[in-house]
Amino acid sequence: SNFSEHHIDRLMEDGAEILPMVNQIEASVYKSWENIKAYCDGRGIKLMAYSPLGLGKESLLNDPVVTSIARSKGLAPSQVALRYLVQQGYAVLPLSSSEERLRLNLDLFSFSLTDAEMEKLYALRTKDEGIGLPSPYDMS
């Protein structure tokens, strides 16, 4: 996991016979790796969002755009953030020890985000706020 395009190419060049099926990479409303996503999508590799709720220096769950969309739909901010990733094609597996949050996190398919809402959330990626993991491009 945390592979860039180069890592997957190298893996195959080094003799792997089966392309990875999943590449887990840090992704959230704030963190986006568009080149890696396009590369993986083009090869049938499913991207799984690591730390999909961010929770770096600033919690995306308190972001005014996320909370505004959540309020307008009667949802929790976490549901909006996770649904954004699902609609982008990511697999999400958020962790929680709270039964209520687990229930909310599982209820991602009873609603969808509009194109306008997706665009507002997409614009947040410029914050580039994550949990502090190194870039896949900086890993050897």
Sequence and secondary structure as in RCSB ss.txt:
>XXXX:A:sequence
SNFSEHHIDRLMEDGAEILPMVNQIEASVYKSWENIKAYCDGRGIKLMAYSPLGLGKESLLNDPVVTSIARSKGL
APSQVALRYLVQQGYAVLPLSSSEERLRLNLDLFSFSLTDAEMEKLYALRTKDEGIGLPSPYDMS
>XXXX:A:secstr
    HHHHHHHHHTT SS  SEEEEE SSS   HHHHHHHHHTT EEEEESTT  SSS GGG HHHHHHHHHHT 
 HHHHHHHHHHHHT EE    S HHHHHHHH  SS    HHHHHHHHGGGGG   SS   GGG  
